[in-house]
Amino acid sequence: MTTSPSPAARTGPRAAGADYVLNPATRMLWRPDASLQLELGDRSALLTGVSAGVVSRLVRSTQPGQRRSRSTTTTLRALCEAGFLWRATGDPAAQRRGDVDERLVPPRPRLAGQLAALQARSGERAAELLSARRHAVVAVYGTGRAGPHLAALLAAAGVGRVHVSTPGTVRLGAAVPGGVLPADEGRALSRAATEAVTRAAPEADTEPPGPETPVDLAILADDEPVDPDRREALHRQGRAHLTVAVGATRGVVGPLVLPGLTSCLRCADLHRADRDPAWDSLAVQLTIPRRGPVGTDCALATVVAGTAALQALSFLDGEEPATIEGTLELHLPDWRLRRRSWPLHPDCGCGTARPGAA
């Protein structure tokens, strides 16, 4: 997308007010006709007649309150809304007193790159989205290899509370970069997974949410079918949940279930039973824990963890992830992610399958 905020074409150095600074992720490219091209992600803005002094002030930021024309103000606001510019924070003392909207304050340095990436997609809303992530609560359950890595990714992306609850001890074969470490072998899996989260985001809250704390998303990172009792409990609680599984040659992310609004995990089981009448019997046996280690590919587990993190963040950001009523699947040696639909099943008793449901 290319925009041309022409009012900036004829503004002098005073047009670059210091209440705006250049987004570090914005690239500035001088064109042969002395116009300035700003690039952020797949978007660009073309400014003509801009002097080096204007650019210098945007990059360095001087004191706010400079006088400027209405057209220049409109242009700067448009560039800020599109993410090319950031709002300057102003008085640090005011920030400490709480007089400044926290959404306008740049995040801790570790998250500056995350904010810049969000702005490439969401413009000025990025600060609001990152602030919302900081107040989000995610719980990760299960013994799957991708679980601890996924939890660490979510915390690194700005999710404020990420709690990992998983039984058992760490097997050496479960180690994966970004997740549990080879040195964690024999330790409690929950503890090792929690440490993976704090390594990625030292400020993250890893405490279990109390009964009065709503969980925004539960992630079921098991490499086997989800136990029906857990599935039904999540549905009764009305808690959004996402499943993640990794095998020797296949990784599956989803479906993401919004109880009462989308198809559920039982819908998917009923569809499987339609294709294979023996599925119910097989599913029960598959939920029994294996005695030996589950064969999972390290690189595949890493890709699946990243894909699941993107789906979870999309949901937390208020978007509509591809895993709603669907799964994203990767089968080796094919490198492509493919989506499979899991619509409502007419024989399921979940909310939207009932006649007259919204």
MARKOLLUM-32405 format. One record per residue (C-alpha): x, y, z; residue in one letter. Coordinates in steps of 0.02 Angstrom, whole numbers, plus 50000, padded with zeros to 5 digits. Example, Ala and Ser with C-alpha at 12.3 -4.5 7.8 and 13.67 -1.06 7.14 Angstrom:
REM residues 2
506154977550390A;506844994750357S;
***
This chain:
REM residues 358
500005000050000M;500695017049953T;500095033450024T;500645050949975S;500315063250115P;500585078250002S;500335091950134P;502085087950199A;502805091850029A;502985110250062R;503375111250246T;504995117850317G;506065111050456P;504815116650587R;503595103550522A;504505089750614A;503805091950788G;504675082250924A;503045074950989D;503335062650848Y;504895052250819V;505325040250680L;504845022050710N;506505012650718P;505784999650598A;505405012950466T;506645013750324R;506995030650245M;507475030250061L;507935045949964W;507315045649785R;508225054349640P;506925068249636D;507365072749818A;505745065249883S;505775054150036L;505055036650035Q;504605028850202L;504415009950209E;503674999550349L;503304981450314G;502344980650151D;501754998750162R;502575014650103S;502295033350107A;503015045949984L;503455063450046L;504025076649922T;505015092449957G;505645086450127V;507275093850187S;508665084950280A;508275095950430G;506515088850442V;507185071150439V;508525075350567S;507225081950689R;506145066550669L;507605054950701V;508345064350850R;506755071750924S;506835089450997T;505695097751122Q;503825096451086P;502675111051058G;503355117550893Q;502135127650791R;501605119950628R;500255121950498S;498625112350507R;499065102350351S;500735097350424T;499925092050587T;498685081550489T;500085073350392T;501105069250547L;499585061750632R;499215051250478A;500995044750475L;500875040850660C;499225031650639E;500015021550500A;501485017150612G;502865026450519F;503075038150668L;502945035450855W;502275047650982R;503645054351093A;503425050951278T;503635068851337G;504035071951519D;504765056651608P;504165063551775A;502395064051707A;502545045951658Q;503065041251834R;501585050851904R;500425041651787G;499935057251690D;500375049251524V;499325035951439D;500355019951454E;499885015451275R;500925030251215L;502465025751316V;503725015251220P;503854997651292P;505354990951384R;506824989451262P;506564970751243R;504844973851166L;505314988551054A;505534976950906G;503864968650943Q;503004985550944L;503814990350779A;503244974050700A;501474976650764L;501464994250694Q;501914987650523A;500254978150528R;499134988450640S;499795006250635G;499495016750790E;498405003050867R;500004993050896A;500345001551063A;498584997451121E;498774979351066L;500434977451154L;499684984951311S;498244972551302A;499474958151285R;500314964051444R;498674961151537H;498264944451454A;498304927751545V;498764911651454V;498874894351531A;499834880351444V;499444862351488Y;500124845751429G;501754836551406T;502014839851221G;503744844751163R;503144861151089A;502274867051249G;503714875151345P;504414883251188H;502694889951144L;502474897051319A;504164905751306A;503714913151137L;502094920551204L;502984928651350A;504344935251235A;502974943051126A;502304952951273G;500984941851355V;501014947151537G;500574930851624R;501024913851554V;500784899151670H;501364881651625V;500564866751710S;501214849951656T;501524833851752P;503034822651751G;504894825351731T;505964831251587V;506584818051467R;508184821851374L;507284819651209G;506074833651252A;507434847051247A;507224859751109V;508004877051081P;506904889751169G;506074876451277G;506734864651409V;508614861651406L;509654845651405P;510254850451579A;508444849551639D;508384830751618E;507554822751770G;506884839151839R;505034842951861A;504364847451690L;503284861851756S;504784869851840R;505914868051689A;504564874951574A;504294889751690T;506144893651684E;506064893251493A;504734906951505V;505754917851622T;507314915851515R;506344922951369A;505444936551470A;506154939551644P;504724951251688E;503354938551645A;502164932751781D;502184913751787T;501084911351941E;499524900551921P;497964911051897P;496814910852047G;494964906652042P;494534924952020E;495764927451877T;495014924251705P;496124914651585V;496034922251412D;496684906651324L;497084888851375A;498314879551264I;498274860551264L;500004855451208A;499824836651210D;500464825551071D;498964813851094E;497074816751080P;496364827851216V;495564818551361D;493664820251347P;493494825451530D;494684840151507R;493834844751344R;492124845151424E;492754854651577A;493454868551467L;491814869451372H;490804870651533R;491934884651594Q;491714893951430G;493604895151414R;494404897651243A;495644883751207H;496884879351070L;497634862051040T;499424859050983V;500164842150939A;501804836250864V;502234818950800G;503674810850710A;503164817650539T;501664828850573R;501264844550671G;499484850850701V;498924867450772V;497084869250813G;495674869650816P;495434885250921L;493804882851013V;492724897151075L;491384888051175P;489644892251117G;490274901650965L;491254889250860T;491374870650828S;492204861050969C;493424846650989L;491984834350999R;491374840650830C;493074835950759A;492984818750840D;491254815850766L;491894820450594H;493324808050616R;492084794750672A;491064797950515D;492594793150413R;493164778950528D;491864770150638P;493264763650749A;493854781150795W;493014781750966D;493914766051021S;495564771850948L;495434789151028A;495214781751202V;496774771051180Q;497774785751111L;497474795851269T;498404782951374I;500164789551409P;501564780151324R;502894771251424R;504294777051310G;504674794151236P;503534800951101V;504464802250936G;504484820550884T;505594829950763D;506524844650844C;506404856350695A;504584851850668L;504184855350851A;504994872450832T;503964876850679V;502374870850763V;502744881050920A;502984896750815G;501394893550715T;500394890650874A;501104906550952A;500554916650800L;498794909450812Q;498694912850999A;499314930750979L;498104933750836S;496684928450952F;497314939151097L;497464954050978D;495624952450934G;495874945350760E;495084929750684E;496404916050679P;496424903050542A;496234889350673T;494454894250716I;493474879050654E;495074872950571G;496814865950595T;498474870950520L;499444855150477E;501224851950421L;501674834850356H;503504830750323L;504354831250201P;503114843850129D;503594861250195W;501884869150165R;500614872750301L;498894866950249R;497234871450328R;495894858450361R;494134863850406S;493194856550554W;491424863750545P;490024861150668L;489414843250675H;487514841250676P;487604827550809D;488634837750933C;487834846051082G;488974861351085C;488174878651088G;488084883150905T;487564865650850A;485894867550940R;484424873750835P;484184892450852G;485934895750919A;486724912150866A;
***
